[in-house]
Amino acid sequence: MNALTPVKTAAKAIRPFHLAFPVTDIAVTRKFYGELLGCSEGRSAEHWVDFDFFGHQLVAHLAPEECTIKAYSSVDDHQVPAKHFGVILSIPDWKALAKKLTDAGINFIIEPYVRFEGEVGEQHTMFFLDPSGNALEFKAFANDDMIFAK
């Protein structure tokens, strides 16, 4: 097993990813990702902070000038921010997060719903913005073996 050998998952073998992204305010980012999304904090400095984002390394860098959505793509009659990130959860975890976000008054770009119901790739999805305007998508598949199905 070498350093590139991935961890096993239901869909396929993967390793945790690392994603760095811009934010407008570190304190507000800590509250959103830490308190609302439940991501524990790792290392940090004055202008950046690491989060355990559902097993992945997410790094928020203070760079307010970079916090804009510049392009959208049409998907299922929705305008999806072309630049977005998120996680695929189990359906129970996705439903719990959707309720938590709804109860917290999150303004969804795309409210929680099921895409491709009864078809290959059936998935629950929702889109929303963090306080810096970064778009997030959280998904849950009826069958994780269908994540990459055509």
Solvent accessible surface area in square Angstrom, and as a share of the most:
residue,aa,sasa,rsa
1,M,203,0.90
2,N,102,0.52
3,A,93,0.72
4,L,151,0.75
5,T,46,0.27
6,P,44,0.28
7,V,78,0.45
8,K,168,0.71
9,T,61,0.36
10,A,74,0.58
11,A,34,0.27
12,K,111,0.47
13,A,30,0.23
14,I,76,0.38
15,R,125,0.45
16,P,69,0.44
17,F,78,0.32
18,H,111,0.50
19,L,56,0.28
20,A,50,0.38
21,F,13,0.05
22,P,25,0.16
23,V,0,0.00
24,T,61,0.35
25,D,57,0.30
26,I,16,0.08
27,A,73,0.56
28,V,69,0.40
29,T,3,0.02
30,R,83,0.30
31,K,126,0.54
32,F,15,0.06
33,Y,1,0.00
34,G,24,0.23
35,E,121,0.54
36,L,30,0.15
37,L,11,0.06
38,G,56,0.54
39,C,7,0.04
40,S,72,0.47
41,E,81,0.36
42,G,46,0.44
43,R,162,0.59
44,S,49,0.32
45,A,48,0.38
46,E,141,0.63
47,H,97,0.43
48,W,75,0.26
49,V,0,0.00
50,D,9,0.05
51,F,4,0.02
52,D,72,0.37
53,F,0,0.00
54,F,78,0.33
55,G,47,0.45
56,H,29,0.13
57,Q,63,0.28
58,L,0,0.00
59,V,9,0.05
60,A,0,0.00
61,H,74,0.33
62,L,63,0.32
63,A,20,0.15
64,P,68,0.43
65,E,132,0.59
66,E,99,0.44
67,C,19,0.11
68,T,67,0.39
69,I,43,0.22
70,K,179,0.76
71,A,53,0.41
72,Y,115,0.44
73,S,52,0.33
74,S,81,0.53
75,V,48,0.28
76,D,69,0.35
77,D,147,0.76
78,H,58,0.26
79,Q,102,0.46
80,V,11,0.06
81,P,0,0.00
82,A,61,0.47
83,K,124,0.53
84,H,69,0.31
85,F,32,0.13
86,G,23,0.22
87,V,17,0.10
88,I,74,0.37
89,L,21,0.11
90,S,57,0.37
91,I,43,0.22
92,P,96,0.60
93,D,83,0.43
94,W,12,0.04
95,K,112,0.47
96,A,64,0.49
97,L,16,0.08
98,A,10,0.08
99,K,129,0.55
100,K,90,0.38
101,L,0,0.00
102,T,79,0.46
103,D,101,0.52
104,A,61,0.47
105,G,61,0.59
106,I,36,0.18
107,N,134,0.68
108,F,28,0.12
109,I,58,0.29
110,I,8,0.04
111,E,122,0.55
112,P,42,0.26
113,Y,65,0.25
114,V,47,0.27
115,R,36,0.13
116,F,75,0.31
117,E,129,0.58
118,G,73,0.70
119,E,114,0.51
120,V,86,0.49
121,G,8,0.08
122,E,39,0.17
123,Q,10,0.04
124,H,19,0.08
125,T,1,0.01
126,M,0,0.00
127,F,9,0.04
128,F,0,0.00
129,L,69,0.34
130,D,6,0.03
131,P,68,0.43
132,S,9,0.06
133,G,22,0.21
134,N,12,0.06
135,A,3,0.02
136,L,0,0.00
137,E,19,0.08
138,F,0,0.00
139,K,47,0.20
140,A,0,0.00
141,F,15,0.06
142,A,56,0.44
143,N,72,0.37
144,D,54,0.28
145,D,93,0.48
146,M,61,0.27
147,I,36,0.18
148,F,147,0.61
149,A,42,0.32
150,K,229,0.97
